[in-house]
Amino acid sequence: MKELKKLRALAVQRSLFAAGTVQQAVDRLGFVQADPIRAPARAQDLILRLRVAGYKAGDLERLYPALDIEEDYLYAYGFVSRGVWRLLHPRRAAAPGALEKKILAAVGELGEAHPAALEARLGGRRVTNAWGGKSKATTQALDWLHYRGLLRVARRDSGVRVFAPARPAPEPLPERERMRERVRALVNVLAPVPLRQLRAMAARPLARYFPGLGAAPAFLAAMIKEGELAVVKAGGADYVLPPGAGTAGAAPRRVSFLAPFDPLVWDRGRFEHFWGWAYRFEAYTPPPKRVRGYYALPLLWGDSVIGWANASVNGGRLEVETGYIGARPRDAVFRRELEAETARLAAFLGV
């Protein structure tokens, strides 16, 4: 268990860095997961507030048009650095159909296009989506064009994506180099990442976009053998790190409320292995079956996640309720740090 404790301390130290700007934070992480639920703020804002001094809720959306970042899909949907975006494209796909060509022409003519404007111009026909429900044909076509790098998100209007023509794409990397860099990007944001999880994450793009590179286990084994990835064993599991990741010192005695999709929390299996209890995102769980709360934020104390916090704003005041896996720490330092984190969250929310 000593090695596992060292590894989780390293995870906290690597992930909770201090960046001077939003651009620097996104560049260093490579990827920030997005989620529309605001309870008390969207996931992307909760992730960045722990890494950018003075960050306020909504800063990413406000600053986005001036930042050199993109919205795209890495292992989930979110915001990616331009360096990571380059690794995602080109994606293999069929040629655009008639509706997609009309949308490309309309967006090119308008410069920026809100989905409602395109619907008004091209019609609001509804089609069956991937989940069996109904979506507007223009919405599905915009998603298709964006995913394939033919359109980009220029900004958001009250949370709705406004699209623009894609920026000129750089010359694509050779397939093997591009896949190696994708793996490094995954490891960078999630390390130490379980080798089993990394294999599963690498298998999807290998099978879909790089069929000539072989199976994920063999591909990753070659990267490990060549020293491009480091593997350490802790608690009976293999974890992958960037080479030369080093070791962590003692974690500061500080409280942090983590977003449900924070890199420290995202891998639920690793979370349970590191901290000895299961965290589940319960926003879509029926209220009577919830254990922690609608949008429970894991509560990090030093390098241990010891419980969770539910935060809400009522009457312009922040209310935070906490729960604990074991006994709540009774020392004065914890009480002071919990109050300090609550104050930081209130300042971030502007309440």
DOTIFI-848611 format. One line per 4 residues: number of its first residue (from 1); their letters; for each residue x, y, z of N, C-alpha, C. Coordinates in steps of 0.2 Angstrom, whole numbers, plus 5000, padded with zeros to 4 digits. Layout:
BEGIN
NUM	A	X Y Z X Y Z X Y Z; ...
END
This chain:
BEGIN
1	MKEL	5004 4994 5000 5000 5000 5000 5004 5006 5000; 5011 5006 5002 5015 5011 5002 5016 5014 4995; 5017 5010 4990 5018 5012 4983 5011 5015 4981; 5006 5013 4983 4999 5016 4980 4999 5023 4983
5	KKLR	5000 5024 4989 5000 5030 4992 5005 5035 4989; 5011 5033 4987 5015 5037 4983 5012 5039 4976; 5009 5034 4973 5006 5035 4967 5001 5040 4967; 4996 5040 4972 4990 5044 4972 4993 5051 4974
9	ALAV	4998 5052 4978 5001 5058 4979 5004 5061 4973; 5007 5057 4969 5010 5060 4962 5004 5062 4958; 4999 5058 4958 4993 5060 4954 4990 5067 4955; 4990 5068 4962 4987 5075 4964 4992 5080 4962
13	QRSL	4999 5079 4963 5004 5084 4962 5004 5086 4955; 5004 5081 4950 5004 5082 4943 4998 5086 4941; 4992 5084 4943 4986 5087 4940 4984 5094 4943; 4985 5095 4949 4983 5101 4952 4989 5106 4952
17	FAAG	4991 5108 4946 4996 5113 4945 4994 5120 4945; 4998 5125 4946 4996 5132 4945 4998 5135 4939; 4993 5137 4935 4994 5141 4929 4992 5148 4929; 4996 5152 4925 4994 5159 4925 4988 5161 4921
21	TVQQ	4987 5158 4916 4981 5160 4912 4977 5153 4910; 4971 5155 4907 4967 5149 4905 4971 5146 4899; 4974 5149 4894 4977 5146 4889 4983 5142 4891; 4987 5144 4896 4992 5140 4899 4989 5133 4902
25	AVDR	4984 5134 4905 4981 5128 4909 4978 5123 4904; 4975 5125 4898 4972 5121 4893 4978 5118 4889; 4983 5121 4888 4989 5119 4885 4993 5113 4889; 4993 5115 4895 4996 5110 4900 4992 5103 4900
29	LGFV	4986 5104 4902 4982 5098 4902 4981 5095 4895; 4980 5099 4890 4978 5096 4883 4971 5095 4882; 4967 5094 4888 4960 5092 4887 4956 5094 4893; 4951 5098 4893 4946 5099 4898 4939 5097 4897
33	QADP	4937 5092 4900 4930 5090 4899 4925 5095 4900; 4920 5095 4895 4914 5099 4896 4908 5096 4898; 4903 5099 4901 4897 5096 4903 4892 5102 4904; 4886 5101 4902 4881 5107 4902 4878 5108 4909
37	IRAP	4878 5103 4914 4875 5104 4920 4879 5110 4924; 4875 5114 4927 4878 5119 4931 4875 5119 4938; 4879 5115 4942 4877 5114 4949 4883 5113 4954; 4886 5119 4956 4885 5126 4955 4887 5129 4949
41	ARAQ	4892 5125 4945 4895 5128 4939 4896 5122 4934; 4897 5124 4928 4899 5119 4923 4906 5115 4925; 4906 5109 4923 4912 5105 4924 4918 5108 4922; 4918 5111 4916 4924 5114 4913 4927 5120 4918
45	DLIL	4922 5124 4920 4924 5129 4925 4926 5127 4931; 4923 5122 4934 4926 5119 4940 4933 5116 4940; 4934 5113 4934 4941 5110 4933 4946 5115 4933; 4945 5121 4929 4949 5126 4928 4950 5130 4934
49	RLRV	4945 5131 4938 4946 5136 4944 4951 5133 4949; 4953 5127 4949 4958 5124 4953 4965 5124 4950; 4965 5127 4944 4972 5127 4941 4974 5134 4938; 4969 5139 4938 4970 5146 4936 4968 5150 4942
53	AGYK	4973 5154 4944 4972 5159 4949 4967 5164 4947; 4962 5166 4951 4957 5171 4950 4952 5169 4945; 4952 5163 4943 4947 5161 4938 4940 5161 4941; 4935 5164 4936 4928 5165 4938 4924 5160 4934
57	AGDL	4918 5158 4936 4914 5154 4932 4912 5158 4926; 4912 5154 4920 4911 5157 4914 4917 5160 4910; 4923 5160 4913 4928 5163 4910 4930 5160 4904; 4930 5153 4904 4932 5150 4897 4927 5151 4892
61	ERLY	4921 5152 4893 4916 5154 4887 4917 5161 4885; 4919 5165 4890 4920 5172 4888 4926 5173 4884; 4931 5170 4886 4938 5171 4883 4939 5166 4877; 4935 5161 4876 4936 5156 4871 4937 5159 4864
65	PALD	4934 5164 4861 4935 5167 4855 4942 5170 4854; 4945 5172 4859 4952 5174 4859 4958 5169 4860; 4955 5163 4862 4960 5158 4864 4962 5153 4858; 4968 5151 4858 4970 5146 4853 4968 5139 4855
69	IEED	4962 5137 4856 4959 5131 4858 4953 5129 4854; 4951 5123 4854 4946 5120 4850 4941 5116 4854; 4935 5115 4852 4930 5110 4855 4931 5104 4851; 4932 5098 4854 4932 5092 4851 4932 5086 4855
73	YLYA	4932 5080 4853 4932 5074 4857 4938 5070 4857; 4941 5070 4863 4947 5066 4864 4944 5059 4867; 4944 5058 4874 4940 5053 4877 4933 5054 4879; 4932 5061 4879 4925 5063 4880 4925 5070 4876
77	YGFV	4919 5073 4876 4919 5080 4873 4921 5085 4878; 4925 5090 4875 4927 5096 4879 4932 5100 4875; 4936 5104 4878 4941 5109 4875 4948 5106 4875; 4951 5107 4869 4957 5104 4868 4962 5109 4865
81	SRGV	4968 5108 4867 4973 5113 4864 4974 5112 4857; 4977 5117 4853 4978 5116 4846 4982 5110 4845; 4987 5109 4849 4992 5103 4848 4988 5097 4848; 4984 5096 4853 4980 5090 4853 4975 5089 4848
85	WRLL	4972 5095 4846 4967 5095 4840 4970 5092 4834; 4976 5094 4833 4980 5091 4827 4980 5084 4827; 4981 5081 4833 4981 5073 4833 4975 5070 4831; 4969 5073 4832 4962 5070 4831 4960 5070 4823
89	HPRR	4964 5074 4819 4962 5075 4812 4967 5073 4808; 4966 5071 4801 4959 5070 4799 4956 5063 4801; 4949 5063 4802 4946 5057 4804 4943 5054 4798; 4943 5048 4797 4941 5044 4792 4933 5045 4791
93	AAAP	4930 5047 4786 4923 5047 4785 4921 5048 4778; 4915 5047 4776 4912 5047 4770 4912 5055 4768; 4911 5056 4761 4911 5063 4759 4905 5066 4761; 4905 5073 4762 4898 5076 4764 4893 5075 4759
97	GALE	4887 5074 4762 4881 5073 4758 4878 5080 4756; 4872 5080 4753 4869 5086 4750 4868 5091 4756; 4865 5089 4761 4863 5094 4767 4870 5097 4770; 4875 5093 4771 4881 5095 4773 4885 5100 4769
101	KKIL	4884 5099 4762 4887 5104 4758 4883 5110 4758; 4877 5110 4759 4873 5116 4759 4875 5120 4765; 4876 5116 4771 4878 5120 4777 4885 5123 4777; 4889 5119 4774 4896 5122 4773 4896 5128 4769
105	AAVG	4892 5128 4764 4892 5134 4759 4889 5140 4763; 4883 5138 4767 4880 5144 4771 4884 5146 4776; 4888 5142 4780 4893 5145 4785 4898 5149 4782; 4901 5146 4776 4906 5150 4773 4904 5157 4771
109	ELGE	4897 5157 4769 4895 5164 4767 4893 5168 4773; 4891 5166 4778 4889 5170 4784 4895 5171 4789; 4900 5167 4788 4906 5168 4793 4905 5165 4799; 4900 5166 4803 4898 5163 4809 4890 5161 4808
113	AHPA	4888 5155 4811 4881 5153 4810 4879 5150 4816; 4873 5153 4819 4870 5150 4824 4865 5144 4821; 4864 5138 4825 4860 5133 4822 4853 5135 4820; 4850 5140 4824 4844 5143 4823 4844 5146 4816
117	ALEA	4849 5150 4814 4849 5154 4808 4850 5149 4802; 4853 5143 4803 4854 5138 4798 4847 5134 4797; 4844 5133 4802 4837 5130 4802 4832 5134 4798; 4832 5141 4800 4828 5145 4796 4829 5145 4789
121	RLGG	4836 5145 4787 4838 5145 4780 4837 5139 4776; 4838 5133 4780 4838 5127 4776 4832 5122 4778; 4828 5124 4783 4822 5120 4785 4824 5116 4791; 4818 5114 4795 4819 5111 4801 4817 5104 4801
125	RRVT	4818 5100 4796 4817 5093 4796 4820 5089 4801; 4816 5085 4804 4818 5081 4810 4820 5074 4808; 4825 5071 4810 4828 5064 4809 4829 5060 4815; 4829 5054 4814 4831 5049 4820 4838 5050 4822
129	NAWG	4840 5051 4828 4847 5052 4830 4850 5045 4833; 4856 5045 4835 4859 5039 4837 4856 5036 4844; 4852 5040 4847 4849 5037 4853 4842 5035 4852; 4840 5035 4846 4833 5033 4844 4828 5039 4845
133	GKSK	4830 5045 4847 4825 5050 4847 4825 5054 4841; 4822 5060 4841 4822 5064 4835 4826 5071 4836; 4830 5072 4831 4834 5078 4831 4833 5082 4825; 4835 5089 4825 4834 5092 4818 4840 5090 4814
137	ATTQ	4838 5089 4808 4843 5087 4803 4849 5092 4802; 4848 5098 4803 4853 5103 4803 4858 5102 4809; 4855 5101 4815 4859 5099 4821 4864 5093 4820; 4861 5088 4817 4865 5082 4816 4870 5083 4811
141	ALDW	4869 5087 4806 4874 5088 4800 4879 5093 4803; 4878 5098 4807 4883 5102 4811 4887 5098 4815; 4884 5093 4819 4889 5089 4823 4893 5085 4818; 4891 5082 4813 4895 5078 4808 4901 5082 4806
145	LHYR	4899 5088 4803 4904 5092 4800 4909 5094 4805; 4907 5096 4811 4912 5098 4817 4916 5092 4819; 4913 5086 4820 4917 5080 4822 4923 5079 4817; 4921 5080 4810 4926 5078 4805 4931 5084 4803
149	GLLR	4930 5089 4807 4935 5095 4807 4934 5099 4801; 4928 5099 4798 4926 5104 4793 4923 5110 4795; 4920 5110 4801 4918 5116 4805 4921 5117 4811; 4922 5122 4814 4924 5123 4821 4919 5127 4825
153	VARR	4919 5127 4832 4915 5131 4836 4919 5137 4837; 4915 5143 4835 4919 5149 4835 4917 5152 4842; 4912 5151 4845 4910 5154 4852 4903 5151 4854; 4901 5153 4860 4894 5150 4862 4890 5156 4863
157	DSGV	4884 5155 4861 4878 5161 4863 4874 5158 4868; 4874 5160 4874 4870 5157 4879 4871 5149 4880; 4877 5147 4879 4878 5140 4879 4877 5136 4872; 4874 5139 4867 4873 5136 4861 4879 5137 4856
161	RVFA	4882 5132 4853 4888 5133 4849 4886 5136 4843; 4890 5141 4841 4890 5145 4835 4896 5143 4831; 4894 5141 4825 4900 5137 4820 4903 5142 4815; 4909 5141 4813 4912 5145 4808 4916 5140 4804
165	PARP	4919 5142 4798 4923 5137 4794 4929 5135 4799; 4932 5129 4798 4937 5127 4801 4944 5131 4799; 4948 5132 4804 4955 5135 4802 4959 5130 4798; 4963 5133 4794 4967 5129 4790 4971 5123 4794
169	APEP	4970 5117 4792 4973 5112 4795 4981 5111 4794; 4985 5110 4799 4992 5108 4797 4993 5102 4794; 4998 5101 4791 5000 5094 4787 4999 5089 4792; 4995 5084 4791 4994 5078 4796 5001 5074 4797
173	LPER	5002 5072 4803 5007 5068 4805 5006 5061 4802; 5012 5058 4801 5011 5050 4799 5007 5047 4804; 5003 5042 4802 4999 5038 4806 5002 5036 4813; 5008 5032 4812 5010 5029 4818 5012 5035 4823
177	ERMR	5015 5040 4821 5017 5046 4825 5011 5049 4828; 5006 5050 4824 5000 5053 4827 4997 5049 4832; 4997 5042 4831 4994 5038 4836 4998 5038 4843; 5005 5038 4842 5009 5039 4848 5008 5045 4852
181	ERVR	5007 5051 4848 5006 5057 4851 4999 5057 4855; 4994 5054 4852 4987 5053 4855 4988 5050 4862; 4992 5044 4862 4992 5040 4868 4996 5045 4873; 5001 5048 4871 5004 5053 4876 5000 5058 4878
185	ALVN	4995 5061 4874 4990 5066 4876 4986 5063 4882; 4983 5057 4881 4979 5053 4886 4983 5052 4892; 4989 5050 4892 4993 5049 4898 4994 5056 4901; 4996 5061 4898 4997 5068 4901 4991 5070 4905
189	VLAP	4985 5069 4903 4980 5072 4906 4977 5068 4912; 4978 5061 4911 4975 5056 4916 4980 5052 4920; 4987 5053 4919 4992 5049 4923 4992 5051 4930; 4993 5046 4934 4995 5039 4932 4988 5035 4930
193	VPLR	4988 5033 4924 4982 5030 4921 4983 5022 4921; 4978 5018 4923 4979 5011 4923 4980 5008 4916; 4985 5004 4916 4987 5001 4909 4980 4998 4906; 4976 4995 4910 4970 4992 4907 4966 4997 4904
197	QLRA	4965 5003 4907 4961 5008 4904 4964 5011 4898; 4970 5012 4898 4974 5015 4893 4973 5011 4886; 4973 5004 4887 4972 4999 4882 4965 5000 4879; 4960 5001 4883 4954 5002 4880 4953 5008 4877
201	MAAR	4956 5014 4879 4955 5020 4876 4959 5020 4870; 4964 5017 4869 4968 5017 4863 4965 5012 4858; 4962 5007 4860 4959 5002 4855 4954 5006 4850; 4950 5010 4853 4945 5013 4849 4947 5017 4843
205	PLAR	4952 5022 4844 4955 5025 4838 4959 5020 4833; 4963 5016 4837 4967 5011 4833 4962 5007 4828; 4957 5005 4830 4952 5000 4826 4949 5005 4821; 4947 5011 4823 4943 5015 4818 4946 5019 4813
209	YFPG	4952 5022 4816 4955 5027 4811 4962 5025 4809; 4965 5020 4813 4972 5018 4811 4972 5010 4811; 4968 5007 4806 4968 5000 4806 4974 4996 4804; 4979 5000 4801 4985 4997 4800 4990 4996 4805
213	LGAA	4989 4999 4811 4994 4999 4817 4993 4993 4821; 4989 4989 4820 4988 4983 4825 4984 4984 4831; 4984 4979 4835 4980 4979 4841 4983 4984 4846; 4979 4987 4851 4981 4992 4856 4986 4989 4861
217	PAFL	4985 4982 4863 4990 4980 4868 4997 4980 4865; 4998 4977 4859 5004 4977 4855 5007 4984 4854; 5003 4989 4852 5005 4995 4851 5008 4998 4857; 5004 4998 4863 5006 5001 4869 5013 4997 4872
221	AAMI	5013 4991 4871 5019 4987 4873 5025 4989 4869; 5024 4991 4863 5030 4994 4859 5032 5000 4862; 5028 5005 4864 5029 5011 4867 5033 5010 4873; 5030 5006 4877 5033 5004 4884 5041 5002 4883
225	KEGE	5041 4997 4878 5048 4994 4877 5053 4999 4875; 5051 5004 4871 5055 5009 4868 5056 5015 4873; 5053 5015 4879 5054 5020 4884 5050 5026 4883; 5045 5026 4879 5040 5031 4878 5035 5032 4883
229	LAVV	5034 5027 4887 5029 5026 4892 5033 5023 4898; 5031 5024 4904 5034 5021 4910 5028 5017 4914; 5029 5011 4916 5024 5007 4920 5027 5006 4927; 5022 5007 4932 5024 5006 4938 5018 5002 4941
233	KAGG	5020 4997 4946 5015 4993 4949 5014 4995 4956; 5007 4996 4957 5005 4998 4964 4998 4995 4966; 4998 4992 4972 4992 4989 4974 4990 4983 4969; 4994 4980 4966 4992 4974 4962 4990 4976 4955
237	ADYV	4991 4983 4953 4989 4985 4946 4994 4989 4943; 4994 4989 4936 5000 4992 4932 4997 4999 4930; 5001 5004 4932 4999 5011 4930 5004 5014 4925; 5002 5018 4921 5006 5021 4916 5007 5028 4917
241	LPPG	5014 5031 4916 5016 5037 4918 5020 5040 4912; 5021 5046 4911 5026 5049 4906 5033 5047 4909; 5038 5045 4905 5044 5044 4907 5047 5050 4911; 5050 5048 4917 5053 5054 4921 5048 5057 4925
245	AGTA	5043 5054 4926 5037 5058 4930 5040 5060 4937; 5044 5056 4940 5047 5057 4946 5043 5055 4952; 5044 5058 4958 5040 5056 4964 5037 5062 4967; 5032 5061 4971 5029 5067 4974 5031 5068 4981
249	GAAP	5032 5074 4983 5033 5076 4990 5027 5076 4994; 5027 5078 5000 5021 5078 5005 5016 5083 5002; 5010 5081 5001 5004 5085 4999 5003 5091 5004; 5002 5097 5001 5000 5102 5006 4993 5100 5009
253	RRVS	4992 5103 5015 4986 5101 5019 4981 5106 5017; 4977 5105 5011 4973 5109 5008 4967 5106 5006; 4961 5109 5006 4954 5106 5004 4953 5108 4997; 4951 5104 4993 4949 5106 4986 4942 5102 4984
257	FLAP	4937 5105 4982 4931 5102 4979 4932 5101 4972; 4932 5094 4970 4934 5092 4963 4928 5091 4959; 4928 5093 4953 4922 5092 4948 4921 5084 4947; 4915 5082 4945 4914 5075 4944 4918 5072 4938
261	FDPL	4920 5077 4934 4924 5075 4928 4931 5077 4928; 4934 5080 4934 4941 5082 4935 4945 5076 4933; 4951 5077 4930 4956 5072 4928 4957 5067 4934; 4957 5070 4940 4958 5066 4946 4953 5061 4948
265	VWDR	4947 5062 4945 4941 5059 4947 4938 5054 4941; 4940 5056 4935 4937 5053 4929 4937 5046 4929; 4942 5043 4930 4943 5035 4930 4940 5033 4937; 4934 5030 4936 4931 5028 4943 4934 5022 4946
269	GRFE	4937 5018 4941 4940 5012 4944 4947 5014 4948; 4950 5019 4945 4956 5021 4948 4955 5025 4955; 4949 5029 4954 4947 5032 4960 4946 5027 4966; 4942 5022 4965 4941 5017 4970 4947 5014 4973
273	HFWG	4952 5012 4968 4958 5009 4970 4962 5014 4974; 4963 5020 4972 4967 5025 4976 4964 5026 4983; 4957 5027 4983 4955 5030 4989 4950 5026 4993; 4949 5020 4990 4945 5015 4994 4938 5015 4995
277	WAYR	4935 5019 4990 4927 5020 4990 4925 5022 4983; 4919 5020 4982 4916 5021 4975 4913 5027 4974; 4915 5031 4970 4911 5038 4968 4907 5037 4962; 4901 5039 4962 4897 5038 4956 4893 5045 4955
281	FEAY	4893 5047 4948 4890 5053 4946 4882 5052 4946; 4878 5055 4951 4871 5053 4952 4866 5058 4949; 4868 5063 4945 4864 5068 4942 4858 5064 4938; 4859 5059 4935 4854 5055 4931 4851 5049 4935
285	TPPP	4853 5049 4942 4850 5044 4946 4844 5046 4949; 4838 5042 4949 4832 5045 4953 4833 5047 4960; 4831 5053 4962 4832 5055 4969 4832 5050 4974; 4827 5046 4975 4827 5041 4980 4833 5036 4981
289	KRVR	4836 5036 4975 4842 5031 4975 4849 5034 4975; 4849 5041 4976 4855 5044 4977 4858 5043 4983; 4865 5042 4983 4869 5041 4989 4872 5047 4992; 4876 5050 4987 4880 5056 4989 4876 5063 4987
293	GYYA	4872 5063 4982 4869 5069 4980 4869 5070 4972; 4865 5075 4970 4864 5076 4963 4870 5078 4959; 4875 5082 4962 4881 5084 4959 4886 5084 4964; 4887 5079 4967 4892 5079 4973 4899 5080 4970
297	LPLL	4903 5084 4974 4910 5086 4972 4914 5082 4977; 4919 5077 4974 4923 5074 4979 4928 5079 4982; 4928 5078 4989 4932 5082 4993 4939 5080 4994; 4944 5083 4992 4951 5081 4992 4954 5085 4998
301	WGDS	4957 5081 5003 4960 5084 5009 4968 5081 5008; 4972 5086 5007 4979 5083 5006 4979 5079 4999; 4981 5073 5000 4981 5068 4994 4976 5063 4995; 4971 5064 4999 4966 5059 5001 4959 5062 4999
305	VIGW	4955 5058 4995 4948 5060 4994 4944 5057 5000; 4942 5061 5005 4939 5058 5011 4931 5059 5011; 4928 5062 5006 4921 5063 5006 4919 5067 5000; 4913 5071 5001 4911 5075 4995 4907 5081 4998
309	ANAS	4906 5085 4993 4902 5092 4995 4897 5093 4990; 4891 5095 4992 4885 5097 4988 4885 5105 4989; 4885 5108 4983 4885 5116 4984 4880 5118 4980; 4876 5123 4983 4871 5127 4979 4871 5134 4981
313	VNGG	4868 5138 4977 4867 5145 4978 4860 5147 4980; 4858 5150 4985 4851 5151 4987 4851 5159 4990; 4847 5163 4987 4847 5170 4989 4853 5173 4989; 4858 5172 4984 4864 5175 4983 4869 5173 4988
317	RLEV	4868 5167 4991 4873 5165 4996 4874 5157 4994; 4881 5156 4995 4883 5149 4994 4882 5145 5000; 4879 5139 4999 4878 5134 5004 4881 5127 5002; 4885 5125 5007 4889 5119 5005 4888 5114 5011
321	ETGY	4885 5108 5009 4884 5102 5014 4890 5097 5012; 4893 5094 5017 4898 5089 5016 4896 5083 5019; 4899 5077 5016 4898 5071 5019 4905 5067 5019; 4906 5062 5023 4912 5059 5024 4912 5051 5024
325	IGAR	4917 5048 5021 4917 5041 5021 4918 5038 5028; 4923 5041 5031 4924 5039 5038 4922 5045 5043; 4926 5046 5048 4924 5052 5053 4927 5058 5050; 4923 5063 5051 4926 5070 5048 4932 5072 5052
329	PRDA	4937 5074 5049 4943 5077 5053 4941 5082 5058; 4944 5082 5064 4942 5086 5069 4947 5092 5070; 4953 5091 5067 4958 5096 5069 4956 5103 5066; 4959 5108 5069 4958 5115 5067 4960 5117 5060
333	VFRR	4966 5113 5058 4968 5115 5051 4963 5113 5046; 4960 5107 5047 4955 5105 5042 4949 5110 5042; 4947 5112 5048 4941 5116 5048 4943 5123 5044; 4949 5125 5046 4951 5132 5042 4951 5131 5035
337	ELEA	4954 5125 5032 4955 5124 5025 4948 5123 5022; 4943 5120 5025 4937 5119 5022 4933 5126 5022; 4934 5130 5027 4931 5137 5026 4934 5140 5020; 4941 5140 5020 4945 5143 5014 4942 5141 5007
341	ETAR	4941 5134 5006 4939 5132 5000 4932 5134 4999; 4928 5134 5004 4921 5137 5003 4921 5144 5001; 4925 5148 5003 4926 5155 5002 4929 5156 4994; 4933 5151 4993 4936 5152 4986 4931 5150 4981
345	LAAF	4926 5145 4982 4921 5143 4978 4916 5149 4977; 4914 5152 4983 4910 5158 4983 4913 5163 4978; 4919 5165 4979 4922 5170 4975 4922 5168 4967; 4923 5162 4966 4923 5159 4959 4916 5160 4956
349	LGV	4911 5159 4960 4904 5160 4958 4901 5167 4958; 4905 5171 4961 4903 5178 4962 4897 5179 4967; 4897 5176 4972 4891 5176 4977 4894 5177 4984
END
